[in-house]
Amino acid sequence: MSGAPVTAPAPVRRGELSQPTNVLEPTWVKVALITVALTFLTLFLFVPLVAVFVEALKKGWELYFSAIREDDAIAAIKLTLITAAIAVPLNLIFGVAASWCIAKFEFRGKSLLLTLIDLPFSVSPVISGLIYVLLFGAQGWFGPWLQEHDIKILFAVPGIVLATIFVTFPFVARELIPLMQAQGSEEEEAAIVLGASGWQTFFRVTLPNIKWGLLYGVILCNARAMGEFGAVSVVSGHIRGETNTVPLQVEILYNEYNFAAAFAVASLLALLALVTLALKSFIAWRLHEDYAGADNAH
C-alpha cells in the first residue's frame, strides 16, 4: 500500500478546546437573541437601577442629602463599613490559605473542604442566621454561658460580623482555586530549589501570579458583605442606630412609608454595585490574561 506519509495530528494546546467556535447563524436568529437579551437587561436591571435614583432624587437634592446625613443612616453606614472591614480581611486570609492547600497539595479530606467552602452557596442566608441564634441565643447551646460571662454576640456587632463572614467566605477561595490549579506548582518548586523560603516563595512568586484573581474575589466579597440582608436581619435585632446595617435601614424606612429616604439610602448600595461592576469588568479582563498566560506556559 503506497501513498503520502501519514503525519501525526498537531497536539491540542491546553485551553484550545474551551475557545468559542465561529458558527454561522441566520441574521434573524442573531437579532432575536440580541433583542431578548437587551429586553431582559432593560426590564430587570436598567429600569430598576434608574428607578432607584429617580425616586431618591424625586424630592430634590436637599432631602436626598438630609436622608443620608440622618443619625440612624450614618450609624448604619458606619456599621456596614466596620462589618466589611472585619469580614473581608478574614475571608481573604482564609481564601488564600484554603486555595493554596487545595491547588498545591493532595490530602485526605480535600473534597470535604471543597464542599464546606461551597456550603454558603447552598444554604439560605436566613438559615445561616438561625444557626447562630441556635448557638448563641438565650436558649441556645452557648447562651447560658455567654450570659454568665456578660458576653453579647446576638443583637450586637459580633453576631453581625459572624453572619457576614459565613455568607461571604467562599468568594475569595472560589476565585483563587481554579487560577492556582491552572498555574500549577512549577514556579514555586523552582524557587524552593533555588533556596527561597516558604514566605519568600509566596510573596515573590505565588502572590504576583494571583494578584488579579485575589482582588477579584475581594471585590465580590466586599460587595456581598455590604449588601447582605437575610443573615444579618436574623441576628441584628433591628436596633435603630446600633445594629442596623444599610440594607436593614432601607427596610425600616420603607416600612415606615418614608420612601424618599429609603431610596436615598438604597442609592448608596446601587452606587456600590456600579463601582463593583466596573472594577469587576476590569479585573475580569486582567484575570483572563492570567489564565491565558498559565495555559501558554503549559
Secondary structure as the mmCIF struct_conf table of DSSP 4:
data_model
#
loop_
_struct_conf.conf_type_id
_struct_conf.id
_struct_conf.beg_label_comp_id
_struct_conf.beg_label_asym_id
_struct_conf.beg_label_seq_id
_struct_conf.end_label_comp_id
_struct_conf.end_label_asym_id
_struct_conf.end_label_seq_id
BEND BEND1 ALA A 4 ALA A 4
HELX_LH_PP_P HELX_LH_PP_P1 PRO A 5 VAL A 6
HELX_LH_PP_P HELX_LH_PP_P2 ALA A 8 ARG A 13
TURN_TY1_P TURN_TY1_P1 ARG A 14 GLY A 15
HELX_RH_3T_P HELX_RH_3T_P1 GLU A 16 SER A 18
BEND BEND2 GLN A 19 GLN A 19
HELX_LH_PP_P HELX_LH_PP_P3 PRO A 20 THR A 21
HELX_RH_AL_P HELX_RH_AL_P1 THR A 27 LEU A 41
HELX_RH_PI_P HELX_RH_PI_P1 THR A 42 PHE A 46
HELX_RH_AL_P HELX_RH_AL_P2 VAL A 47 ALA A 56
TURN_TY1_P TURN_TY1_P2 LEU A 57 LYS A 59
HELX_RH_AL_P HELX_RH_AL_P3 TRP A 61 ARG A 69
BEND BEND3 GLU A 70 GLU A 70
HELX_RH_AL_P HELX_RH_AL_P4 ASP A 71 LYS A 104
TURN_TY1_P TURN_TY1_P3 ARG A 108 GLY A 109
HELX_RH_AL_P HELX_RH_AL_P5 LYS A 110 SER A 122
BEND BEND4 VAL A 123 VAL A 123
HELX_RH_AL_P HELX_RH_AL_P6 PRO A 125 PHE A 136
BEND BEND5 GLY A 137 GLY A 137
TURN_TY1_P TURN_TY1_P4 ALA A 138 GLN A 139
BEND BEND6 GLY A 140 PHE A 142
HELX_RH_AL_P HELX_RH_AL_P7 GLY A 143 GLU A 148
TURN_TY1_P TURN_TY1_P5 HIS A 149 ASP A 150
TURN_TY1_P TURN_TY1_P6 LEU A 154 PHE A 155
BEND BEND7 ALA A 156 ALA A 156
HELX_RH_AL_P HELX_RH_AL_P8 VAL A 157 THR A 168
TURN_TY1_P TURN_TY1_P7 PHE A 169 PHE A 169
HELX_RH_AL_P HELX_RH_AL_P9 PRO A 170 GLN A 183
BEND BEND8 SER A 185 SER A 185
HELX_RH_AL_P HELX_RH_AL_P10 GLU A 186 VAL A 193
TURN_TY1_P TURN_TY1_P8 LEU A 194 GLY A 195
HELX_RH_AL_P HELX_RH_AL_P11 GLY A 198 THR A 201
HELX_RH_PI_P HELX_RH_PI_P2 PHE A 202 THR A 206
HELX_RH_AL_P HELX_RH_AL_P12 LEU A 207 GLY A 227
HELX_RH_AL_P HELX_RH_AL_P13 GLY A 230 SER A 236
TURN_TY1_P TURN_TY1_P9 ARG A 240 THR A 243
HELX_RH_AL_P HELX_RH_AL_P14 VAL A 246 ASN A 255
TURN_TY1_P TURN_TY1_P10 GLU A 256 TYR A 257
HELX_RH_AL_P HELX_RH_AL_P15 PHE A 259 ALA A 297
#
